Amino acid sequence: MKSKFIALTAFLSFFLTSCDAVDDLLTFTISNETSIKIPSTSPINLPSEIIMPDVTTNSSAEFENNKTKASLVKDVKLKSLKLSISDPSDKTFTFLKSVHLYISTANSEEIELAYQDNIMATTNTIDLICTDKKLDEYIKADSYKIRTQVTLKETLTKDVTIKADMKFKVTADPF
């Protein structure tokens, strides 16, 4: 009886480990970027919305490069979202109190993608806190919309352009 239990335990351990190994083989990263322009006319201590143009995805090409297709994608999550100030180049994030980014498509509801509150950064880059929402339908789409909500803690004398680098972790089924 003891040997059957040990054999069953060994089999289950091997099975679960090999499933993780297969998932690792079928997991890859898709990167997208967009720019956010915060106008100098934004109010202080009040959330203001910034609507940006659609982000065109390159997911079809990425799926093909990773030897899969959209119908086999089973899980997409945001792995990281980094903001960096591109203009003016000497500006830091000291002006920003909070930032929230939302994602939507024409066929899906808007959900929160990433955020950061009580920002105390004195650098020109910050990493946002990523939500754990499933993003399959957004990344499979030809394009998606990013809506940004920012709250400033100081007046901007000129517009600030921020680059948003997004990295999505994609896992696909083998068949």
Secondary structure by P-SEA (a helix, b strand, c coil): caaaaaaaaaaaaaaaaaaaaaaaaabbbbbbbbbbbbbccccccbbbbbbbcbbbbaaaaaaaaacccccccccccccbbbbbbccccccccccccbbbbbbbcccbbbbbccccccccccccccccccccccccccccccbbbbbbbbbbcccccbbbbbbbbbbbbbbbbcc
